[in-house]
């Protein structure tokens, strides 16, 4: 049943060898080149993806630093604004206090002047009244300047007491 046919074996080997040569020349090289090109393309894509990942991480880090700087700058500006507001408030309060003190001092000076004026007028009227009373009592006219001097002396003694 099974016979070994040497001619068939030789033709099969020759056909197989020709098939290997033809496939090697026309099929294997293009297939291997396509596989190598695909392998290179995949390697390049992986490399680009890794670079993109590193760039994204770097950008995220830069954004984080920029956000921290912005936050710090904002906090500094707010602190400066508060300090300026406090300084302005202190200046306004100091000016208001100074103005109030000036008004109080002016009022005190005015009161003192008015008091002295009123006291001088009162002394003059008391002196005139005393002279008038003394004239009526004595029924004679006394020297006005002398009596004013005497009344002033009496008033000064009363003030001391």
C-alpha positions as CSV (number, residue, x, y, z in Angstrom):
1,X,0.0,0.0,0.0
2,X,2.6,2.4,0.8
3,X,5.2,2.4,-1.8
4,X,8.2,4.6,-1.7
5,X,8.6,6.3,-5.0
6,X,12.0,7.9,-5.2
7,X,11.1,10.1,-8.2
8,X,8.1,11.5,-6.3
9,X,10.3,12.2,-3.3
10,X,12.9,14.1,-5.4
11,X,10.2,16.2,-7.2
12,X,8.6,16.9,-3.8
13,X,12.0,18.0,-2.4
14,X,12.7,20.2,-5.4
15,X,9.2,21.7,-5.3
16,X,9.6,22.4,-1.6
17,X,13.0,24.0,-2.1
18,X,11.7,26.1,-5.0
19,X,8.7,27.1,-2.9
20,X,11.0,28.1,0.0
21,X,13.3,30.1,-2.3
22,X,10.4,31.9,-4.0
23,X,8.7,32.6,-0.6
24,X,12.0,33.7,0.9
25,X,12.6,36.1,-2.0
26,X,9.1,37.5,-2.6
27,X,7.1,36.8,0.6
28,X,9.3,36.5,3.7
29,X,11.4,39.7,3.1
30,X,8.3,42.0,2.6
31,X,6.6,40.3,5.6
32,X,9.6,40.7,7.8
33,X,10.1,44.3,6.7
34,X,6.4,45.0,7.4
35,X,6.7,43.4,10.8
36,X,9.9,45.4,11.6
37,X,8.3,48.6,10.4
38,X,5.2,47.9,12.5
39,X,7.5,47.1,15.5
40,X,9.4,50.4,14.9
41,X,6.2,52.3,14.6
42,X,4.9,50.8,17.9
43,X,8.2,51.6,19.6
44,X,8.1,55.2,18.3
45,X,4.4,55.5,19.5
46,X,5.3,54.2,22.9
47,X,8.3,56.6,23.1
48,X,6.1,59.6,22.0
49,X,3.4,58.5,24.6
50,X,6.0,58.4,27.3
51,X,7.3,61.9,26.3
52,X,3.7,63.2,26.2
53,X,3.2,61.8,29.7
54,X,6.3,63.4,31.0
55,X,5.3,66.7,29.4
56,X,1.9,66.5,30.9
57,X,3.4,65.7,34.4
58,X,5.8,68.6,33.9
59,X,3.0,71.0,32.9
60,X,0.9,69.8,35.9
61,X,3.8,70.5,38.2
62,X,4.3,74.0,36.6
63,X,0.6,74.7,37.0
64,X,0.7,73.6,40.6
65,X,3.6,75.9,41.2
66,X,1.9,78.8,39.4
67,X,-1.3,78.2,41.5
68,X,0.8,78.3,44.7
69,X,2.5,81.5,43.6
70,X,-0.8,83.1,42.7
71,X,-2.3,82.0,46.0
72,X,0.7,83.4,47.9
73,X,0.5,86.6,45.9
74,X,-3.2,86.9,46.6
75,X,-2.6,86.4,50.3
76,X,0.1,89.0,50.3
77,X,-2.1,91.5,48.5
78,X,-4.9,90.9,50.9
79,X,-2.6,91.4,53.9
80,X,-1.2,94.6,52.4
81,X,-4.7,95.9,51.8
82,X,-5.7,95.1,55.3
83,X,-2.5,96.8,56.6
84,X,-3.2,99.9,54.5
85,X,-6.8,100.0,55.7
86,X,-5.7,99.8,59.3
87,X,-3.1,102.5,58.7
88,X,-5.7,104.7,57.0
89,X,-8.2,104.0,59.9
90,X,-5.5,104.9,62.4
91,X,-4.7,108.1,60.5
92,X,-8.3,109.1,60.3
93,X,-8.9,108.4,64.0
94,X,-5.7,110.4,64.9
95,X,-6.7,113.3,62.8
96,X,-10.2,113.3,64.2
97,X,-8.8,113.1,67.8
98,X,-6.4,116.0,67.0
99,X,-9.2,118.0,65.5
100,X,-11.5,117.3,68.5
101,X,-8.7,118.3,70.9
102,X,-8.1,121.6,69.0
103,X,-11.8,122.3,69.2
104,X,-11.9,121.5,72.9
105,X,-8.8,123.7,73.5
106,X,-10.4,126.5,71.5
107,X,-13.6,126.1,73.4
108,X,-11.7,126.2,76.8
109,X,-9.8,129.3,75.7
110,X,-13.0,130.9,74.6
111,X,-14.7,130.0,77.9
112,X,-11.7,131.3,79.9
113,X,-11.8,134.6,77.9
114,X,-15.5,134.9,78.4
115,X,-15.2,134.1,82.1
116,X,-12.5,136.7,82.6
117,X,-14.5,139.2,80.6
118,X,-17.6,138.5,82.6
119,X,-15.6,138.7,85.9
120,X,-14.1,142.0,84.8
121,X,-17.5,143.3,83.9
122,X,-18.9,142.0,87.1
123,X,-16.2,143.7,89.1
124,X,-16.8,147.0,87.3
125,X,-20.5,146.8,87.9
126,X,-20.0,145.8,91.6
127,X,-17.5,148.7,91.9
128,X,-20.0,151.1,90.3
129,X,-22.8,149.7,92.4
130,X,-20.7,149.9,95.6
131,X,-19.9,153.5,94.8
132,X,-23.5,154.3,94.1
133,X,-24.6,152.7,97.4
134,X,-21.8,154.4,99.3
135,X,-22.8,157.8,97.8
136,X,-26.3,157.3,98.8
137,X,-25.3,156.2,102.2
138,X,-22.9,159.0,102.7
139,X,-24.8,161.5,100.7
140,X,-21.7,162.8,99.2
141,X,-19.9,162.1,96.1
142,X,-16.7,160.2,96.6
143,X,-13.8,160.0,94.2
144,X,-14.7,157.2,91.7
145,X,-11.1,156.1,91.0
146,X,-10.2,155.8,94.6
147,X,-13.3,153.8,95.4
148,X,-12.8,151.5,92.5
149,X,-9.3,150.9,93.8
150,X,-10.6,150.1,97.2
151,X,-13.4,147.7,95.8
152,X,-10.8,145.9,93.7
153,X,-8.7,145.4,96.8
154,X,-11.6,144.0,98.7
155,X,-12.5,141.7,95.8
156,X,-9.0,140.4,95.6
157,X,-9.0,139.7,99.3
158,X,-12.3,137.8,98.9
159,X,-10.9,135.8,96.0
160,X,-8.0,134.7,98.2
161,X,-10.3,133.5,100.9
